[in-house]
Amino acid sequence: MSFNKDKVSIVQLAEQYGVVLDPSNNDFVGLCPFHPDNDTKSLHLYTHSNSFYCFGCHAAGTIFDFVMKYDGISFKEAVTKLDAGSVDEFDLSDINVKSTQKFNTHREMIEALATKHLRDLYFQTLILKDNKVEIRTLVEDLWQWYDLSQVKFDIKASSDVNENVLIQKLNDFYIAFNQKLQQLQVKLDELK
């Protein structure tokens, strides 16, 4: 299968990884996730070439380079991740809130439930025969989706506005997560 690198926008990709962006002419700027960048917004995203460059740490490249550097993975793994759509994380770009004890308690409850369900499903995949391991890969992809989305919640939880909006978004995330989990459970049950 060939991969079309133009189907993934460097801007959407960076936002999915939690980078808060501001428009700058036809491009975007933000704090670089690859080095301590507290307020200089040295990361530049170029929409015309679908690429990025950091004027602070000199990280640069395509969407593949961004994923490889951020996740510490190989080019082949980055292509697979982008092609599988596993970076299509839960969208939090429409909210900006400050974390409080109420949100933190709610998030811990959601995390305990989600990880329990996901671990239970993963352990069920361990008893499958070797020719059925593709479901295990799908479960691992869901776990990555979950983890990356939680990183985004952590980033949003340190900003300002109403925490009730973030709690609602967290509930929406948990519903979306459970839908994906149920789809995998159906696939797993078909393989048993």
Secondary structure, DSSP 4 states (H G I P E B T S, - for coil): ----GGGS-HHHHHHHTT--EEEETTEEEE--TTS--SS---EEEETTTTEEEETTT--EE-HHHHHHHHHT--HHHHHHHHHHTTT-PPP-TT---B--HHHHHHHHHHHHHHHHHHHHHHHHHTTS-GGGTHHHHHHHHHHHHHHHHHHHHHHHTBS-S-HHHHHHHHHHHHHHHHHHHHHHHHHHHHH-
